[in-house]
Amino acid sequence: MITLKVMPDDGDPYEITATTRDIATWERGNKGASMAGLVSDMRAADLYKVGYLAAKRTGRFEGTEREFTESCDLDVIDDQDEADPTQ
């Protein structure tokens, strides 16, 4: 799915993976949103929403979505760079 490095202002960086559960929740809350659109035309606001959902689900963040956006930087980790063991 989408792996993110979260760099909070007041803590150590950590990685989270937004799974289909997080993306489906984001789609339901945003008319016209789709996983394909998220991947092909990634907007920062949408990335923060999906990252927030993943961070809440995994227990890595306790605050509101606004607090997450205002206190954390995000970096997308490109999982495609890793070798595919099935090749």
Secondary structure as UniProt FT lines:
FT   STRAND          2..8
FT   TURN            9..10
FT   STRAND          14..18
FT   HELIX           20..29
FT   TURN            31..32
FT   HELIX           35..40
FT   HELIX           44..57
FT   TURN            58..59
FT   HELIX           65..71
FT   STRAND          72..77
FT   HELIX           79..81
FT   TURN            85..86
//
